[in-house]
Amino acid sequence: MRKRVCLWTVIVLLVVGLAVVVAACGGNSAGNSSTTLGSAGVSSTAAGETTTTAASGGTTTTAAGGGTTTTAAGGGTTTTSAGGSTTTTEEETTTTVAQTTDTADHSAELRSFYPSTESFNNSNWATLNAAPASHLGAAVDVTGQPSNVAVDPDSRYLTWTLTVTGTGGEQMTALCRTNVTIDRSLLTAGTPVEVKGLVVGVQAADAGGGPIIYAESVQKAS
């Protein structure tokens, strides 16, 4: 009998000791854990979902179903579903294009390439607007309202849309572009300007098909 009591005592002590060891190792009924991965970042698991944060700041989240979402430190995200389809979303960035350092007036070269004796202003602008390809090289001296001022990323020329009002009240648009030094504030002042230059091209049909003007000078409209 005494041997049996000793045996049961040993068994009870073993069970208690095992419970203490489990508790010391951090086991719990919820199944959540947090592990530090040093320079690689931190990985945490909760309710079956794992999020890993890289040292660079990006994160990768793996859902319980197997899909993953990766967010780069710069803000773009790539989401892969458990079925294998992938969607990538890039963070929108704004790029400022520097204007060209070539400020030489190229109108003489352009006139030699497109010889013309024609000239257009607001009174006969409708004729030019109807068929600008037939009037390449023509001189222009026109007043209009500038808008959409920007630097073209390819040529690095300053560009803007000029809305021209004809004598009949009709409104037409030209694309002006230049590399010569002008007072850019005139284009954003909200008031009409006078542009002098020459016709060097035609806008695409979806842009209205009006003329493209190489601007030699820009001044506030009188």
N, C-alpha and C positions, 0 to 999 in steps of 0.2 A: 504494500500500500504506500509506504513511504517513497519507494522508487517512482511510483506513478505520479505522486504529487510533485516530485522534483522534475520529472519529465515535462509535466504541464507548465510548470514555472519557467522552464527553459524556453518552451514554445512561445509563451506569452511575451517573454523578454525579447525574443527574436522578432516577433511581429511589431512590437513597439519600436525596436531599433530600426527596422525597415521603414516605418512611417516617418521617423525622425530624419533618416537619410533622404527620403523623397522630398520632404518639406525643405530641407537644406539646399537641394538642387534646384528649387524654384518651380516645381511642378504645381499646376493649378487646374481647376476644372474648366476654366474658360478657354484654355489652349492658346492664349496670347503670349507673344514674346517679343523682346527687342534686343537686337544684337549690334554691337559697334564693330564696324569693318575697317577702322583706321583710316588711312588716306583714301581708300576706295569709297568711303561714304558710310551711310547708315541704311540698314535694311530692317524693316519692321513688318510683322505679320499680325493681322487682326481679322477675325471672322473669315479666314480663307483668302484675303486679299493681301498682296505683298507690294510694298513701295520701296524702291531703292533710290537713294539720293547720291549721285556721284559727287566727287570732290569739286568738280567744275561747276556744280549747281544744277545740272540737269537731273530729271527724275524719270524712272521707269516704273509704272504701276501694272502689276499682273493681277487680273481679276480671278476669282475662284473658278470661273468657267473657262479660263485659259486665254482670254483676250488680253492684250497689252496696250498701254498708252505710254509713249515716250515723249517727254517734254524737254527740249534742249534748253540750255542755259540762256540762249538768245531769245527764246519765246516760241519757236516753232514746235508743232506737235505732230507725231505720227501714231495713228491708232490702228492696231491690227486685231480684228475680231478672232474669236476661237475658230471660225470657219475658214479663216485665211485671207479675207478681204482686207485691204489696207487703205487708209485715208490719211493724206498728209496735208497739214495746214501750216503755211509759212507765215511768220510774223511780218506784217507790212512794214516796209522801210521807206524812208524818204531820203532821196539822194539829191544833193545840190550839185549842179553841173557848173563848172567854172566857165565864164565867157572866154572866147578866144582872145589871145594876145595879139593877133594880127588885126591891126586897126587901119590898115591902108585902104584907101578908097579904090575899089576895083571897077568902078562904073565905066571907065574908059575901055578897059579890056572887054567888059560885057557888051558895050556898044559896038565894038569892032566885031564881036562874035554874032551879035544880033543887030545889024545895021537897019535903022529906021528913021524916018523923018516925021513920024506921027507924034501927036501929043494929046493927052487926055486930062480932063479936070472933072469937076462935079457935073458940069452941064452936058457932057457927052460920055459920061462914065458907063451908061447903059450899053453903048456900042461896044466898048471894051469888055464889059462883063459878059456879054452874049457870046463872044468868041475870042478869048484872050490868046489862044494859040496863033491866031492870025495877026497879032499885033506885038509879037516879041520884039523887044528893043525900043518900044515906044516910050517917050518921056511922059511922066505923070507929075502933076502938081495938084494934089487932092486934099480935101479936108474931110475928116471923119472922126469917129469915136473909137479909141483903142480899147482892147480888152485881151484877156488870156495871154498876158505877158510871161514869157518863159525863155530859157536858153535851150536851143535844140541840142539834144545829146550827141548827135552825129557831127554836125558842122560846127557846133558851139557858137552859132550866130544867135543874136538876140532876135526873138520873133514875137509877133503879136497879131491879133486879128483887128482889122480896121473896118468898121461899119460905115459905109459911104451912103449918103442920102442923095439921090438924083434930083434933078430939077422938078420932076413929076412927083416927088415924094416917095418914090420906091427906094427900098433899102437893099444894098448889096454888100458883099464882104470881100475883102482882099486879105491875103496873107502877106504881111510885111516882114522882111528879114534884113538884118544889117550886121556888119562887123565894125563899122566906123563908130567913133566915140560920140554918143549923144547923151542928152540929159534924160536918163531913164525915168526920173520922177514925173516927167511930162506924161508918160504912158499910164501912170497909176493915179493921176490927179483927179480923174473923173470928168475931165473937160476935153473938148475936141482939140485935135492937133492937125497941123498941116504937114503933109509928107511929100517930099520931092524925091524922085528916083526914076527907075525904069522897069518895064515889064520883063521878067526873066523866066516866067513859067506859068503853069496852070495848076490849080488845086485839084485834088481828087474829086470825083463826082459826089461822094458822100460828104465832102466838106463844102459843097456848094458849087464847085467848078469855077470859081472866080480866079482872077489873076494873082500871081505871086510877084511882089514888088521888091526890088533891091532898093532899100532906102538910103539916099545920100545925105539927107538931113531931115530933122524933125524939130518943129517949133510949135509953140502955142498958137492956135488958130486965132486970127484977128477978128 
